[in-house]
Amino acid sequence: MKRLGNIRNYIIFFLTAFCTVCSPKLSSSSDGLAVFAFLDLETEDDRLRRVLASNQVGPLDKHTSPSPEILKLGEALFFDKILSGNKNISCATCHNPGLVSGDTLALSIGEGGVGSGQTRSLNTGVFIHRNSMELHNRSSLEWKSFFWDGRISIDENSNFVSPSGVTLPSGLKSLLAAQAMIPVLSRTEMLGQNGSNSIANISDSNPQAIWNGLLQRLLDIPGYVGLFQDAYPELDVSELGFEDAANALGDFTGHLWDTTDSSNWDLSPWNRYLDGDDSALNSKAKSGAFLFYGKAGCSRCHSGSLMTDQKFHNLAIPQFGPGFGADSPLDKGRSGTSGNTNDSFAFRTPSLREVSYTSPYFHNGAYTSLRDVIKHHLKPRDSLLNYDPNNIPVDLRSSYLSSSAIKNEILATLDPLLNMNIVISENEMDQLLEFLNSLSSPTTLSLGNKIPATVPSGLSVSD
């Protein structure tokens, strides 16, 4: 196949030279290849790969796997409720391997809730203000920020930038590890309310004391002492910090959901295509890719190999749920972190890797269907004004903010990138969906078998 491609290139070269001599006007057509379209010398894959190259899309960076000892420590920490103040929720509650690294809920239910996924109920818990983001390919060095509002990021000097008032310790080895330091500080996510446990009694203004308290909990369990010593033999137990736990969590999370690791994953059609297999995508998916990187304009935000510009956009998403911070019951997204009112209602562009499996969508799970998501992008103003609250789970429906005043406030900072008046046919919609489906691997549906039966604390792994 490669040899045939080279022969084709030689033919194009000589024909281009011939036309340059015989008809300079003809040979000056777009990039010298369109002249020979009638000869079908440039294949569909030639054109698509040229489009991908111009959009700087290629295979994601590959990584060396962490040591088995670090992965074993990270696994235990990820599934152990010992890291929550009231010992009733783990990282895996909201990022369940059996639920495509999320929890399938529009808004997650934090500490105090009971059950898993769609069966999880409030009990003494509360709704978290945002959707539980998927974790695929989070070990990629291309990532520059995490969380819907980007409150953990890495700057041009490779320094981790954290929420206002939180100083991260030195020794964190990755952005993924840095973000692992934050959920344990949240009273609704993992810490618990003041008075509910001794660590929750520590002031929010002293995060280091909270991390120290959690580390001591771990070191009071002989099984964890052994795991830390195996993972970090160069460190004495007295030298350990919670950042070492976060590093192991980051390594485990990045390894488990590394969709480019062919030793552990059945690669998605998209990954195989980027690795050079022209047959990995069917013709319908390739047509969808041309739309994605062309007429439909998706790649203006879902750009690069991660399929996200990692910027923040107001897409006119309807508001419901508890809201966030001083803006409650509104959730103003990025502006709560940046302090810039122009960022109101803007949220970070999610990666589209594995997107066909990661419903519900947007920061609050406003839609469960990818088709509806695309329709919203095409006409965000109309979609917001005519949003059907029946899309919202029953327990959250009463929190829907339906007033015209709030909708107008959201629309006041609507991202101009969405005012493009793009129209696509039903056939083109089907092509786009076929392409989006090609971004997912069936492996992501089968990771429930990675959940351990027990953890060192002896607490129940199940929810």
Disulfide bonds with the S-S distance in Angstrom:
none
